[in-house]
Amino acid sequence: MPEMQSPKLAKPKPGPSTVRFLDIAEIRDDTVVLKDGTLRAVVLVSSINFALKSEDEQEAIISAYVSFLNSLEHPIEVVIQSRKLNIDSYMSQLVQKEREQTNDLLRAQIADYRAFIKDLVELGEIMNKRFYIVVPFDPFTAKNKSFWTRLREILSPGVAIKLRDKQFQERKDGLELRLNRILGGLESMGLSAAVLNTQTLIELYYSVYNPTVGETQKLGDIEKLQVEI
């Protein structure tokens, strides 16, 4: 049968969506639901300059950290994200301020400051570090379930992908209990922590899986997003 279109003009068929290859089934109610039915919460944690603390303060932090580790009854994951600091928007603002400045002296100072920042960035890469703690919840380890019930859930991952509202809420309640203990332990060390909501979770994973595109194409409001799976 003759071809209806030249192979050179034919467009390649789109491949499968990358979403199919991710472990994430959905992100809802400030929670990441994996395809195996387990849940994840992500906590953004501040940092402290341990070297600048006094000896007594350092000992208190170490003691609180040891107590925090001993109180854990489940695994956690500590993630450190390093990204090159993007100051393009800041530099654009300086250029705009320089153009709008009517005072010659202030305009010259802004130009000198802009040149200093540019040279500083070119001399060495300025990295922005963020610290996260990933808190898991595995419903299949619940002791009140029989062996056959847990086996049926494991062998039927499709059931776990779209959790029923009641089932999801029960698992989320267990996750929140863990979160409260984690937040209390971090506070005892003088650290500030915030649980990522749905919007920030999607933005985080978007930047992780699209590091280059994420710098130039920002996500909008999740209520306006339409994703085909």
PyMOL CGO cylinders between C-alpha atoms (Angstrom):
from pymol import cmd
from pymol.cgo import CYLINDER

trace = [
    CYLINDER, 0.00, 0.00, 0.00, 1.55, 3.36, -1.01, 0.3, 1, 1, 1, 1, 1, 1,
    CYLINDER, 1.55, 3.36, -1.01, 2.37, 5.80, 1.72, 0.3, 1, 1, 1, 1, 1, 1,
    CYLINDER, 2.37, 5.80, 1.72, 0.02, 8.77, 2.02, 0.3, 1, 1, 1, 1, 1, 1,
    CYLINDER, 0.02, 8.77, 2.02, 2.81, 11.07, 3.23, 0.3, 1, 1, 1, 1, 1, 1,
    CYLINDER, 2.81, 11.07, 3.23, 6.53, 11.40, 2.72, 0.3, 1, 1, 1, 1, 1, 1,
    CYLINDER, 6.53, 11.40, 2.72, 8.57, 9.98, 5.64, 0.3, 1, 1, 1, 1, 1, 1,
    CYLINDER, 8.57, 9.98, 5.64, 10.45, 13.29, 5.79, 0.3, 1, 1, 1, 1, 1, 1,
    CYLINDER, 10.45, 13.29, 5.79, 7.22, 15.19, 6.36, 0.3, 1, 1, 1, 1, 1, 1,
    CYLINDER, 7.22, 15.19, 6.36, 5.65, 12.69, 8.72, 0.3, 1, 1, 1, 1, 1, 1,
    CYLINDER, 5.65, 12.69, 8.72, 5.80, 13.78, 12.32, 0.3, 1, 1, 1, 1, 1, 1,
    CYLINDER, 5.80, 13.78, 12.32, 7.12, 11.27, 14.85, 0.3, 1, 1, 1, 1, 1, 1,
    CYLINDER, 7.12, 11.27, 14.85, 4.51, 9.74, 17.09, 0.3, 1, 1, 1, 1, 1, 1,
    CYLINDER, 4.51, 9.74, 17.09, 4.60, 11.10, 20.62, 0.3, 1, 1, 1, 1, 1, 1,
    CYLINDER, 4.60, 11.10, 20.62, 6.12, 8.70, 23.10, 0.3, 1, 1, 1, 1, 1, 1,
    CYLINDER, 6.12, 8.70, 23.10, 4.58, 7.76, 26.42, 0.3, 1, 1, 1, 1, 1, 1,
    CYLINDER, 4.58, 7.76, 26.42, 4.29, 10.49, 29.01, 0.3, 1, 1, 1, 1, 1, 1,
    CYLINDER, 4.29, 10.49, 29.01, 7.15, 10.66, 31.50, 0.3, 1, 1, 1, 1, 1, 1,
    CYLINDER, 7.15, 10.66, 31.50, 4.52, 10.66, 34.25, 0.3, 1, 1, 1, 1, 1, 1,
    CYLINDER, 4.52, 10.66, 34.25, 4.14, 6.90, 33.66, 0.3, 1, 1, 1, 1, 1, 1,
    CYLINDER, 4.14, 6.90, 33.66, 7.73, 6.30, 34.70, 0.3, 1, 1, 1, 1, 1, 1,
    CYLINDER, 7.73, 6.30, 34.70, 7.50, 8.21, 37.99, 0.3, 1, 1, 1, 1, 1, 1,
    CYLINDER, 7.50, 8.21, 37.99, 6.82, 6.56, 41.31, 0.3, 1, 1, 1, 1, 1, 1,
    CYLINDER, 6.82, 6.56, 41.31, 4.29, 9.28, 42.14, 0.3, 1, 1, 1, 1, 1, 1,
    CYLINDER, 4.29, 9.28, 42.14, 0.62, 8.43, 41.60, 0.3, 1, 1, 1, 1, 1, 1,
    CYLINDER, 0.62, 8.43, 41.60, -0.78, 11.77, 42.75, 0.3, 1, 1, 1, 1, 1, 1,
    CYLINDER, -0.78, 11.77, 42.75, -0.20, 14.75, 45.01, 0.3, 1, 1, 1, 1, 1, 1,
    CYLINDER, -0.20, 14.75, 45.01, -3.20, 15.77, 47.09, 0.3, 1, 1, 1, 1, 1, 1,
    CYLINDER, -3.20, 15.77, 47.09, -3.95, 17.42, 50.41, 0.3, 1, 1, 1, 1, 1, 1,
    CYLINDER, -3.95, 17.42, 50.41, -0.29, 18.32, 51.02, 0.3, 1, 1, 1, 1, 1, 1,
    CYLINDER, -0.29, 18.32, 51.02, 0.66, 14.66, 50.61, 0.3, 1, 1, 1, 1, 1, 1,
    CYLINDER, 0.66, 14.66, 50.61, 2.55, 12.66, 47.99, 0.3, 1, 1, 1, 1, 1, 1,
    CYLINDER, 2.55, 12.66, 47.99, 0.87, 9.34, 47.14, 0.3, 1, 1, 1, 1, 1, 1,
    CYLINDER, 0.87, 9.34, 47.14, 3.18, 6.78, 45.56, 0.3, 1, 1, 1, 1, 1, 1,
    CYLINDER, 3.18, 6.78, 45.56, 2.04, 4.06, 43.19, 0.3, 1, 1, 1, 1, 1, 1,
    CYLINDER, 2.04, 4.06, 43.19, 2.56, 1.39, 45.83, 0.3, 1, 1, 1, 1, 1, 1,
    CYLINDER, 2.56, 1.39, 45.83, 0.00, 3.12, 48.09, 0.3, 1, 1, 1, 1, 1, 1,
    CYLINDER, 0.00, 3.12, 48.09, 2.51, 4.57, 50.55, 0.3, 1, 1, 1, 1, 1, 1,
    CYLINDER, 2.51, 4.57, 50.55, 2.43, 8.25, 51.51, 0.3, 1, 1, 1, 1, 1, 1,
    CYLINDER, 2.43, 8.25, 51.51, 5.12, 10.88, 51.82, 0.3, 1, 1, 1, 1, 1, 1,
    CYLINDER, 5.12, 10.88, 51.82, 5.19, 14.30, 53.47, 0.3, 1, 1, 1, 1, 1, 1,
    CYLINDER, 5.19, 14.30, 53.47, 8.03, 16.72, 52.83, 0.3, 1, 1, 1, 1, 1, 1,
    CYLINDER, 8.03, 16.72, 52.83, 9.26, 19.17, 55.46, 0.3, 1, 1, 1, 1, 1, 1,
    CYLINDER, 9.26, 19.17, 55.46, 11.40, 22.19, 54.62, 0.3, 1, 1, 1, 1, 1, 1,
    CYLINDER, 11.40, 22.19, 54.62, 13.92, 22.72, 57.44, 0.3, 1, 1, 1, 1, 1, 1,
    CYLINDER, 13.92, 22.72, 57.44, 16.05, 25.75, 58.26, 0.3, 1, 1, 1, 1, 1, 1,
    CYLINDER, 16.05, 25.75, 58.26, 19.76, 25.54, 59.00, 0.3, 1, 1, 1, 1, 1, 1,
    CYLINDER, 19.76, 25.54, 59.00, 21.92, 26.80, 61.85, 0.3, 1, 1, 1, 1, 1, 1,
    CYLINDER, 21.92, 26.80, 61.85, 25.56, 27.83, 61.96, 0.3, 1, 1, 1, 1, 1, 1,
    CYLINDER, 25.56, 27.83, 61.96, 26.83, 25.29, 64.47, 0.3, 1, 1, 1, 1, 1, 1,
    CYLINDER, 26.83, 25.29, 64.47, 30.36, 26.73, 64.50, 0.3, 1, 1, 1, 1, 1, 1,
    CYLINDER, 30.36, 26.73, 64.50, 29.14, 30.12, 65.75, 0.3, 1, 1, 1, 1, 1, 1,
    CYLINDER, 29.14, 30.12, 65.75, 27.34, 28.62, 68.74, 0.3, 1, 1, 1, 1, 1, 1,
    CYLINDER, 27.34, 28.62, 68.74, 28.88, 28.62, 72.19, 0.3, 1, 1, 1, 1, 1, 1,
    CYLINDER, 28.88, 28.62, 72.19, 30.13, 25.38, 73.69, 0.3, 1, 1, 1, 1, 1, 1,
    CYLINDER, 30.13, 25.38, 73.69, 27.05, 25.05, 75.90, 0.3, 1, 1, 1, 1, 1, 1,
    CYLINDER, 27.05, 25.05, 75.90, 24.75, 25.70, 72.96, 0.3, 1, 1, 1, 1, 1, 1,
    CYLINDER, 24.75, 25.70, 72.96, 26.57, 23.12, 70.85, 0.3, 1, 1, 1, 1, 1, 1,
    CYLINDER, 26.57, 23.12, 70.85, 26.21, 20.49, 73.57, 0.3, 1, 1, 1, 1, 1, 1,
    CYLINDER, 26.21, 20.49, 73.57, 22.51, 21.29, 73.92, 0.3, 1, 1, 1, 1, 1, 1,
    CYLINDER, 22.51, 21.29, 73.92, 22.00, 20.91, 70.15, 0.3, 1, 1, 1, 1, 1, 1,
    CYLINDER, 22.00, 20.91, 70.15, 23.87, 17.59, 70.09, 0.3, 1, 1, 1, 1, 1, 1,
    CYLINDER, 23.87, 17.59, 70.09, 21.85, 16.30, 73.04, 0.3, 1, 1, 1, 1, 1, 1,
    CYLINDER, 21.85, 16.30, 73.04, 18.58, 17.32, 71.35, 0.3, 1, 1, 1, 1, 1, 1,
    CYLINDER, 18.58, 17.32, 71.35, 19.70, 15.69, 68.11, 0.3, 1, 1, 1, 1, 1, 1,
    CYLINDER, 19.70, 15.69, 68.11, 20.51, 12.40, 69.87, 0.3, 1, 1, 1, 1, 1, 1,
    CYLINDER, 20.51, 12.40, 69.87, 17.11, 12.46, 71.59, 0.3, 1, 1, 1, 1, 1, 1,
    CYLINDER, 17.11, 12.46, 71.59, 15.46, 13.15, 68.26, 0.3, 1, 1, 1, 1, 1, 1,
    CYLINDER, 15.46, 13.15, 68.26, 17.13, 10.15, 66.61, 0.3, 1, 1, 1, 1, 1, 1,
    CYLINDER, 17.13, 10.15, 66.61, 16.32, 7.85, 69.53, 0.3, 1, 1, 1, 1, 1, 1,
    CYLINDER, 16.32, 7.85, 69.53, 12.65, 8.87, 69.39, 0.3, 1, 1, 1, 1, 1, 1,
    CYLINDER, 12.65, 8.87, 69.39, 12.24, 7.77, 65.78, 0.3, 1, 1, 1, 1, 1, 1,
    CYLINDER, 12.24, 7.77, 65.78, 10.22, 4.61, 65.26, 0.3, 1, 1, 1, 1, 1, 1,
    CYLINDER, 10.22, 4.61, 65.26, 10.35, 4.76, 61.48, 0.3, 1, 1, 1, 1, 1, 1,
    CYLINDER, 10.35, 4.76, 61.48, 12.89, 5.73, 58.80, 0.3, 1, 1, 1, 1, 1, 1,
    CYLINDER, 12.89, 5.73, 58.80, 13.21, 9.27, 57.48, 0.3, 1, 1, 1, 1, 1, 1,
    CYLINDER, 13.21, 9.27, 57.48, 15.10, 10.66, 54.51, 0.3, 1, 1, 1, 1, 1, 1,
    CYLINDER, 15.10, 10.66, 54.51, 17.22, 13.81, 54.67, 0.3, 1, 1, 1, 1, 1, 1,
    CYLINDER, 17.22, 13.81, 54.67, 17.59, 15.56, 51.30, 0.3, 1, 1, 1, 1, 1, 1,
    CYLINDER, 17.59, 15.56, 51.30, 19.95, 18.47, 50.60, 0.3, 1, 1, 1, 1, 1, 1,
    CYLINDER, 19.95, 18.47, 50.60, 19.15, 20.29, 47.38, 0.3, 1, 1, 1, 1, 1, 1,
    CYLINDER, 19.15, 20.29, 47.38, 21.87, 22.48, 45.87, 0.3, 1, 1, 1, 1, 1, 1,
    CYLINDER, 21.87, 22.48, 45.87, 20.97, 24.82, 43.06, 0.3, 1, 1, 1, 1, 1, 1,
    CYLINDER, 20.97, 24.82, 43.06, 22.96, 27.55, 41.37, 0.3, 1, 1, 1, 1, 1, 1,
    CYLINDER, 22.96, 27.55, 41.37, 21.54, 30.85, 42.55, 0.3, 1, 1, 1, 1, 1, 1,
    CYLINDER, 21.54, 30.85, 42.55, 19.73, 32.59, 39.71, 0.3, 1, 1, 1, 1, 1, 1,
    CYLINDER, 19.73, 32.59, 39.71, 19.98, 36.37, 40.10, 0.3, 1, 1, 1, 1, 1, 1,
    CYLINDER, 19.98, 36.37, 40.10, 18.87, 37.35, 36.61, 0.3, 1, 1, 1, 1, 1, 1,
    CYLINDER, 18.87, 37.35, 36.61, 15.66, 38.93, 37.85, 0.3, 1, 1, 1, 1, 1, 1,
    CYLINDER, 15.66, 38.93, 37.85, 17.57, 40.81, 40.57, 0.3, 1, 1, 1, 1, 1, 1,
    CYLINDER, 17.57, 40.81, 40.57, 20.05, 42.14, 38.02, 0.3, 1, 1, 1, 1, 1, 1,
    CYLINDER, 20.05, 42.14, 38.02, 17.20, 43.24, 35.78, 0.3, 1, 1, 1, 1, 1, 1,
    CYLINDER, 17.20, 43.24, 35.78, 15.71, 45.16, 38.67, 0.3, 1, 1, 1, 1, 1, 1,
    CYLINDER, 15.71, 45.16, 38.67, 19.02, 46.93, 39.25, 0.3, 1, 1, 1, 1, 1, 1,
    CYLINDER, 19.02, 46.93, 39.25, 19.20, 47.91, 35.59, 0.3, 1, 1, 1, 1, 1, 1,
    CYLINDER, 19.20, 47.91, 35.59, 15.68, 49.29, 35.78, 0.3, 1, 1, 1, 1, 1, 1,
    CYLINDER, 15.68, 49.29, 35.78, 16.48, 51.23, 38.97, 0.3, 1, 1, 1, 1, 1, 1,
    CYLINDER, 16.48, 51.23, 38.97, 19.60, 52.64, 37.34, 0.3, 1, 1, 1, 1, 1, 1,
    CYLINDER, 19.60, 52.64, 37.34, 17.60, 53.90, 34.36, 0.3, 1, 1, 1, 1, 1, 1,
    CYLINDER, 17.60, 53.90, 34.36, 14.93, 55.47, 36.55, 0.3, 1, 1, 1, 1, 1, 1,
    CYLINDER, 14.93, 55.47, 36.55, 17.39, 57.18, 38.90, 0.3, 1, 1, 1, 1, 1, 1,
    CYLINDER, 17.39, 57.18, 38.90, 17.62, 60.92, 38.31, 0.3, 1, 1, 1, 1, 1, 1,
    CYLINDER, 17.62, 60.92, 38.31, 20.46, 61.53, 40.76, 0.3, 1, 1, 1, 1, 1, 1,
    CYLINDER, 20.46, 61.53, 40.76, 23.78, 61.10, 38.95, 0.3, 1, 1, 1, 1, 1, 1,
    CYLINDER, 23.78, 61.10, 38.95, 25.63, 60.01, 42.09, 0.3, 1, 1, 1, 1, 1, 1,
    CYLINDER, 25.63, 60.01, 42.09, 23.06, 57.37, 43.03, 0.3, 1, 1, 1, 1, 1, 1,
    CYLINDER, 23.06, 57.37, 43.03, 22.92, 56.15, 39.44, 0.3, 1, 1, 1, 1, 1, 1,
    CYLINDER, 22.92, 56.15, 39.44, 26.72, 55.71, 39.44, 0.3, 1, 1, 1, 1, 1, 1,
    CYLINDER, 26.72, 55.71, 39.44, 26.56, 53.84, 42.76, 0.3, 1, 1, 1, 1, 1, 1,
    CYLINDER, 26.56, 53.84, 42.76, 23.92, 51.46, 41.41, 0.3, 1, 1, 1, 1, 1, 1,
    CYLINDER, 23.92, 51.46, 41.41, 26.09, 50.83, 38.33, 0.3, 1, 1, 1, 1, 1, 1,
    CYLINDER, 26.09, 50.83, 38.33, 29.13, 50.08, 40.51, 0.3, 1, 1, 1, 1, 1, 1,
    CYLINDER, 29.13, 50.08, 40.51, 27.11, 47.77, 42.74, 0.3, 1, 1, 1, 1, 1, 1,
    CYLINDER, 27.11, 47.77, 42.74, 25.68, 45.94, 39.71, 0.3, 1, 1, 1, 1, 1, 1,
    CYLINDER, 25.68, 45.94, 39.71, 29.19, 45.47, 38.30, 0.3, 1, 1, 1, 1, 1, 1,
    CYLINDER, 29.19, 45.47, 38.30, 30.39, 44.17, 41.68, 0.3, 1, 1, 1, 1, 1, 1,
    CYLINDER, 30.39, 44.17, 41.68, 27.59, 41.59, 41.86, 0.3, 1, 1, 1, 1, 1, 1,
    CYLINDER, 27.59, 41.59, 41.86, 28.26, 40.48, 38.28, 0.3, 1, 1, 1, 1, 1, 1,
    CYLINDER, 28.26, 40.48, 38.28, 31.99, 40.00, 38.96, 0.3, 1, 1, 1, 1, 1, 1,
    CYLINDER, 31.99, 40.00, 38.96, 31.23, 38.15, 42.19, 0.3, 1, 1, 1, 1, 1, 1,
    CYLINDER, 31.23, 38.15, 42.19, 28.96, 35.67, 40.43, 0.3, 1, 1, 1, 1, 1, 1,
    CYLINDER, 28.96, 35.67, 40.43, 31.45, 35.13, 37.61, 0.3, 1, 1, 1, 1, 1, 1,
    CYLINDER, 31.45, 35.13, 37.61, 34.32, 34.41, 40.03, 0.3, 1, 1, 1, 1, 1, 1,
    CYLINDER, 34.32, 34.41, 40.03, 32.53, 31.54, 41.68, 0.3, 1, 1, 1, 1, 1, 1,
    CYLINDER, 32.53, 31.54, 41.68, 29.17, 29.80, 41.50, 0.3, 1, 1, 1, 1, 1, 1,
    CYLINDER, 29.17, 29.80, 41.50, 26.90, 30.90, 44.34, 0.3, 1, 1, 1, 1, 1, 1,
    CYLINDER, 26.90, 30.90, 44.34, 24.83, 27.94, 45.44, 0.3, 1, 1, 1, 1, 1, 1,
    CYLINDER, 24.83, 27.94, 45.44, 21.47, 28.01, 47.16, 0.3, 1, 1, 1, 1, 1, 1,
    CYLINDER, 21.47, 28.01, 47.16, 20.97, 25.09, 49.55, 0.3, 1, 1, 1, 1, 1, 1,
    CYLINDER, 20.97, 25.09, 49.55, 17.69, 23.81, 50.88, 0.3, 1, 1, 1, 1, 1, 1,
    CYLINDER, 17.69, 23.81, 50.88, 17.18, 21.07, 53.43, 0.3, 1, 1, 1, 1, 1, 1,
    CYLINDER, 17.18, 21.07, 53.43, 14.24, 18.68, 53.42, 0.3, 1, 1, 1, 1, 1, 1,
    CYLINDER, 14.24, 18.68, 53.42, 13.07, 15.79, 55.56, 0.3, 1, 1, 1, 1, 1, 1,
    CYLINDER, 13.07, 15.79, 55.56, 10.86, 13.22, 53.86, 0.3, 1, 1, 1, 1, 1, 1,
    CYLINDER, 10.86, 13.22, 53.86, 8.48, 11.46, 56.25, 0.3, 1, 1, 1, 1, 1, 1,
    CYLINDER, 8.48, 11.46, 56.25, 7.02, 8.16, 54.97, 0.3, 1, 1, 1, 1, 1, 1,
    CYLINDER, 7.02, 8.16, 54.97, 3.94, 6.20, 55.96, 0.3, 1, 1, 1, 1, 1, 1,
    CYLINDER, 3.94, 6.20, 55.96, 3.54, 2.61, 54.83, 0.3, 1, 1, 1, 1, 1, 1,
    CYLINDER, 3.54, 2.61, 54.83, 0.01, 1.27, 55.42, 0.3, 1, 1, 1, 1, 1, 1,
    CYLINDER, 0.01, 1.27, 55.42, 1.09, -2.26, 54.55, 0.3, 1, 1, 1, 1, 1, 1,
    CYLINDER, 1.09, -2.26, 54.55, 3.04, -2.49, 57.80, 0.3, 1, 1, 1, 1, 1, 1,
    CYLINDER, 3.04, -2.49, 57.80, -0.12, -1.99, 59.86, 0.3, 1, 1, 1, 1, 1, 1,
    CYLINDER, -0.12, -1.99, 59.86, -0.35, -4.81, 62.39, 0.3, 1, 1, 1, 1, 1, 1,
    CYLINDER, -0.35, -4.81, 62.39, -4.14, -5.01, 62.35, 0.3, 1, 1, 1, 1, 1, 1,
    CYLINDER, -4.14, -5.01, 62.35, -4.16, -6.35, 58.77, 0.3, 1, 1, 1, 1, 1, 1,
    CYLINDER, -4.16, -6.35, 58.77, -3.93, -10.03, 57.98, 0.3, 1, 1, 1, 1, 1, 1,
    CYLINDER, -3.93, -10.03, 57.98, -1.22, -11.47, 55.80, 0.3, 1, 1, 1, 1, 1, 1,
    CYLINDER, -1.22, -11.47, 55.80, -3.64, -12.15, 52.95, 0.3, 1, 1, 1, 1, 1, 1,
    CYLINDER, -3.64, -12.15, 52.95, -5.03, -8.60, 53.09, 0.3, 1, 1, 1, 1, 1, 1,
    CYLINDER, -5.03, -8.60, 53.09, -1.57, -7.07, 52.86, 0.3, 1, 1, 1, 1, 1, 1,
    CYLINDER, -1.57, -7.07, 52.86, -0.61, -9.49, 50.06, 0.3, 1, 1, 1, 1, 1, 1,
    CYLINDER, -0.61, -9.49, 50.06, -3.74, -8.60, 48.07, 0.3, 1, 1, 1, 1, 1, 1,
    CYLINDER, -3.74, -8.60, 48.07, -2.96, -4.89, 48.37, 0.3, 1, 1, 1, 1, 1, 1,
    CYLINDER, -2.96, -4.89, 48.37, 0.64, -5.40, 47.28, 0.3, 1, 1, 1, 1, 1, 1,
    CYLINDER, 0.64, -5.40, 47.28, -0.35, -7.52, 44.26, 0.3, 1, 1, 1, 1, 1, 1,
    CYLINDER, -0.35, -7.52, 44.26, -3.00, -4.97, 43.23, 0.3, 1, 1, 1, 1, 1, 1,
    CYLINDER, -3.00, -4.97, 43.23, -1.10, -1.67, 42.85, 0.3, 1, 1, 1, 1, 1, 1,
    CYLINDER, -1.10, -1.67, 42.85, -3.96, -0.26, 40.79, 0.3, 1, 1, 1, 1, 1, 1,
    CYLINDER, -3.96, -0.26, 40.79, -6.07, -0.15, 43.91, 0.3, 1, 1, 1, 1, 1, 1,
    CYLINDER, -6.07, -0.15, 43.91, -3.43, 1.94, 45.66, 0.3, 1, 1, 1, 1, 1, 1,
    CYLINDER, -3.43, 1.94, 45.66, -3.12, 4.45, 42.82, 0.3, 1, 1, 1, 1, 1, 1,
    CYLINDER, -3.12, 4.45, 42.82, -6.60, 5.89, 43.30, 0.3, 1, 1, 1, 1, 1, 1,
    CYLINDER, -6.60, 5.89, 43.30, -7.22, 5.75, 47.01, 0.3, 1, 1, 1, 1, 1, 1,
    CYLINDER, -7.22, 5.75, 47.01, -10.74, 6.07, 48.31, 0.3, 1, 1, 1, 1, 1, 1,
    CYLINDER, -10.74, 6.07, 48.31, -11.32, 9.21, 50.36, 0.3, 1, 1, 1, 1, 1, 1,
    CYLINDER, -11.32, 9.21, 50.36, -11.87, 7.30, 53.60, 0.3, 1, 1, 1, 1, 1, 1,
    CYLINDER, -11.87, 7.30, 53.60, -8.85, 5.07, 53.07, 0.3, 1, 1, 1, 1, 1, 1,
    CYLINDER, -8.85, 5.07, 53.07, -6.67, 8.04, 52.13, 0.3, 1, 1, 1, 1, 1, 1,
    CYLINDER, -6.67, 8.04, 52.13, -7.75, 10.00, 55.21, 0.3, 1, 1, 1, 1, 1, 1,
    CYLINDER, -7.75, 10.00, 55.21, -6.96, 7.08, 57.52, 0.3, 1, 1, 1, 1, 1, 1,
    CYLINDER, -6.96, 7.08, 57.52, -3.45, 6.83, 56.09, 0.3, 1, 1, 1, 1, 1, 1,
    CYLINDER, -3.45, 6.83, 56.09, -3.00, 10.59, 56.19, 0.3, 1, 1, 1, 1, 1, 1,
    CYLINDER, -3.00, 10.59, 56.19, -3.95, 10.65, 59.87, 0.3, 1, 1, 1, 1, 1, 1,
    CYLINDER, -3.95, 10.65, 59.87, -1.16, 8.16, 60.57, 0.3, 1, 1, 1, 1, 1, 1,
    CYLINDER, -1.16, 8.16, 60.57, 1.26, 10.30, 58.58, 0.3, 1, 1, 1, 1, 1, 1,
    CYLINDER, 1.26, 10.30, 58.58, 0.27, 13.45, 60.48, 0.3, 1, 1, 1, 1, 1, 1,
    CYLINDER, 0.27, 13.45, 60.48, 1.02, 11.75, 63.81, 0.3, 1, 1, 1, 1, 1, 1,
    CYLINDER, 1.02, 11.75, 63.81, 4.55, 11.11, 62.58, 0.3, 1, 1, 1, 1, 1, 1,
    CYLINDER, 4.55, 11.11, 62.58, 4.82, 14.65, 61.27, 0.3, 1, 1, 1, 1, 1, 1,
    CYLINDER, 4.82, 14.65, 61.27, 3.90, 16.15, 64.63, 0.3, 1, 1, 1, 1, 1, 1,
    CYLINDER, 3.90, 16.15, 64.63, 6.65, 14.14, 66.37, 0.3, 1, 1, 1, 1, 1, 1,
    CYLINDER, 6.65, 14.14, 66.37, 9.18, 15.15, 63.71, 0.3, 1, 1, 1, 1, 1, 1,
    CYLINDER, 9.18, 15.15, 63.71, 8.26, 18.84, 63.98, 0.3, 1, 1, 1, 1, 1, 1,
    CYLINDER, 8.26, 18.84, 63.98, 8.55, 18.70, 67.76, 0.3, 1, 1, 1, 1, 1, 1,
    CYLINDER, 8.55, 18.70, 67.76, 11.99, 17.12, 67.55, 0.3, 1, 1, 1, 1, 1, 1,
    CYLINDER, 11.99, 17.12, 67.55, 13.21, 19.72, 65.07, 0.3, 1, 1, 1, 1, 1, 1,
    CYLINDER, 13.21, 19.72, 65.07, 11.90, 22.54, 67.24, 0.3, 1, 1, 1, 1, 1, 1,
    CYLINDER, 11.90, 22.54, 67.24, 13.83, 21.16, 70.22, 0.3, 1, 1, 1, 1, 1, 1,
    CYLINDER, 13.83, 21.16, 70.22, 17.03, 21.67, 68.21, 0.3, 1, 1, 1, 1, 1, 1,
    CYLINDER, 17.03, 21.67, 68.21, 16.17, 25.29, 67.45, 0.3, 1, 1, 1, 1, 1, 1,
    CYLINDER, 16.17, 25.29, 67.45, 15.26, 24.57, 63.83, 0.3, 1, 1, 1, 1, 1, 1,
    CYLINDER, 15.26, 24.57, 63.83, 12.33, 26.08, 61.99, 0.3, 1, 1, 1, 1, 1, 1,
    CYLINDER, 12.33, 26.08, 61.99, 10.30, 23.69, 59.85, 0.3, 1, 1, 1, 1, 1, 1,
    CYLINDER, 10.30, 23.69, 59.85, 7.34, 23.94, 57.50, 0.3, 1, 1, 1, 1, 1, 1,
    CYLINDER, 7.34, 23.94, 57.50, 5.36, 21.16, 55.85, 0.3, 1, 1, 1, 1, 1, 1,
    CYLINDER, 5.36, 21.16, 55.85, 5.12, 21.70, 52.09, 0.3, 1, 1, 1, 1, 1, 1,
    CYLINDER, 5.12, 21.70, 52.09, 1.58, 22.12, 50.78, 0.3, 1, 1, 1, 1, 1, 1,
    CYLINDER, 1.58, 22.12, 50.78, 0.25, 20.75, 47.51, 0.3, 1, 1, 1, 1, 1, 1,
    CYLINDER, 0.25, 20.75, 47.51, 1.37, 23.74, 45.45, 0.3, 1, 1, 1, 1, 1, 1,
    CYLINDER, 1.37, 23.74, 45.45, 4.94, 23.77, 46.79, 0.3, 1, 1, 1, 1, 1, 1,
    CYLINDER, 4.94, 23.77, 46.79, 5.21, 19.98, 46.50, 0.3, 1, 1, 1, 1, 1, 1,
    CYLINDER, 5.21, 19.98, 46.50, 4.35, 20.11, 42.80, 0.3, 1, 1, 1, 1, 1, 1,
    CYLINDER, 4.35, 20.11, 42.80, 6.79, 22.98, 42.29, 0.3, 1, 1, 1, 1, 1, 1,
    CYLINDER, 6.79, 22.98, 42.29, 9.52, 21.04, 44.11, 0.3, 1, 1, 1, 1, 1, 1,
    CYLINDER, 9.52, 21.04, 44.11, 9.12, 17.87, 42.05, 0.3, 1, 1, 1, 1, 1, 1,
    CYLINDER, 9.12, 17.87, 42.05, 8.78, 19.93, 38.87, 0.3, 1, 1, 1, 1, 1, 1,
    CYLINDER, 8.78, 19.93, 38.87, 12.14, 21.61, 39.54, 0.3, 1, 1, 1, 1, 1, 1,
    CYLINDER, 12.14, 21.61, 39.54, 13.77, 18.29, 40.51, 0.3, 1, 1, 1, 1, 1, 1,
    CYLINDER, 13.77, 18.29, 40.51, 12.72, 16.47, 37.33, 0.3, 1, 1, 1, 1, 1, 1,
    CYLINDER, 12.72, 16.47, 37.33, 13.12, 19.56, 35.11, 0.3, 1, 1, 1, 1, 1, 1,
    CYLINDER, 13.12, 19.56, 35.11, 16.14, 21.40, 36.53, 0.3, 1, 1, 1, 1, 1, 1,
    CYLINDER, 16.14, 21.40, 36.53, 16.89, 23.37, 33.36, 0.3, 1, 1, 1, 1, 1, 1,
    CYLINDER, 16.89, 23.37, 33.36, 13.36, 24.12, 32.25, 0.3, 1, 1, 1, 1, 1, 1,
    CYLINDER, 13.36, 24.12, 32.25, 12.29, 24.92, 35.79, 0.3, 1, 1, 1, 1, 1, 1,
    CYLINDER, 12.29, 24.92, 35.79, 14.60, 27.94, 35.89, 0.3, 1, 1, 1, 1, 1, 1,
    CYLINDER, 14.60, 27.94, 35.89, 12.90, 29.67, 32.97, 0.3, 1, 1, 1, 1, 1, 1,
    CYLINDER, 12.90, 29.67, 32.97, 9.37, 28.23, 32.95, 0.3, 1, 1, 1, 1, 1, 1,
    CYLINDER, 9.37, 28.23, 32.95, 7.64, 28.57, 36.29, 0.3, 1, 1, 1, 1, 1, 1,
    CYLINDER, 7.64, 28.57, 36.29, 4.49, 26.70, 37.21, 0.3, 1, 1, 1, 1, 1, 1,
    CYLINDER, 4.49, 26.70, 37.21, 1.28, 28.62, 37.69, 0.3, 1, 1, 1, 1, 1, 1,
    CYLINDER, 1.28, 28.62, 37.69, -1.57, 28.00, 40.08, 0.3, 1, 1, 1, 1, 1, 1,
    CYLINDER, -1.57, 28.00, 40.08, -2.26, 24.25, 40.36, 0.3, 1, 1, 1, 1, 1, 1,
    CYLINDER, -2.26, 24.25, 40.36, -5.99, 24.93, 40.13, 0.3, 1, 1, 1, 1, 1, 1,
    CYLINDER, -5.99, 24.93, 40.13, -5.40, 26.02, 36.52, 0.3, 1, 1, 1, 1, 1, 1,
    CYLINDER, -5.40, 26.02, 36.52, -3.12, 23.12, 35.55, 0.3, 1, 1, 1, 1, 1, 1,
    CYLINDER, -3.12, 23.12, 35.55, -4.36, 20.34, 33.29, 0.3, 1, 1, 1, 1, 1, 1,
    CYLINDER, -4.36, 20.34, 33.29, -2.24, 17.20, 33.16, 0.3, 1, 1, 1, 1, 1, 1,
    CYLINDER, -2.24, 17.20, 33.16, -2.87, 14.24, 30.88, 0.3, 1, 1, 1, 1, 1, 1,
    CYLINDER, -2.87, 14.24, 30.88, -1.75, 10.87, 32.19, 0.3, 1, 1, 1, 1, 1, 1,
]
cmd.load_cgo(trace, "trace")
